[in-house]
Amino acid sequence: MIILKKTPRFTVIMTLCLVVVTLFGTVGCNKLENYIVSFVGDGVDVEPQSIAHGNYATTPEDPEREGYSFAGWFTDNFTFGNRWDFKIDIVTQDTTLYAKWDGCYPIEIPVTEYSLAETSCQWTSFEPKKVIVINSDENLENYILCSNGTYPQIDFLKHSLLLAYGIAPSAPAEVISTQLLRTSDNEYSLHLVIESGVLGTPGPWFLSIIAPKLPQNTIITLTTIYKPIWKGNI
């Protein structure tokens, strides 16, 4: 019988292989397996990373999303109970990391004035102290009357029409400042500054503005500030 004598070098190599197998299971001695770390979520555009077994993923730049602040990466979506720590957590399998967002409100929403001047139409319906959101041509026809039957065109796929009406302490009254703020996912606040007379009978004011398309379940709170017009003001 011929007995092969193991050299010290052979013994060292086999020892290293045994250590690797012990630490990494089925990973071979010659090549460590790579895994894919994916990043997903609203507003996320982060390239996946290929990371060797047992290594750390690289911390990507924080994504940005209008109206939200980034709150970290998590291995569980929706519940967000398991935060991923890029300095501690190692990659041992294909991993998906989910972006968590916290609302960053309020957000000012751009608006433009909407007028029926130089048309054959006039407003017919009003609801004091309430903001009306119109999202369709059919709904719009409930609030205006056009003598020639031709109604103004609004792209309701992209925009909403907001109507507001109220009574100032004294006439005349005119809206001079408008600010629409988004305060949560489906809540808004409309702030109006209205100039009115100092003495006299109460007078109506009316507002019609175009805003970016608002959700169907939008809740809008109306706030009005009356600014008296003193005779002789410049």
NORMOTA-V567054 format. One record per helix or strand of 2 or more residues. SS is the DSSP state (@ for helix, = for strand). FROM is the first residue (numbers start at 0). LEN is the number of residues. If there is no record, write none. Layout:
<<SS & FROM & LEN> <SS & FROM & LEN>>
//
This chain:
<<@ & 7 & 17> <= & 33 & 7> <= & 48 & 4> <= & 67 & 7> <= & 94 & 9> <= & 106 & 3> <= & 110 & 3> <= & 120 & 3> <= & 130 & 4> <@ & 136 & 4> <= & 143 & 3> <= & 158 & 10> <= & 172 & 10> <= & 186 & 11> <= & 202 & 10> <= & 218 & 11>>
//
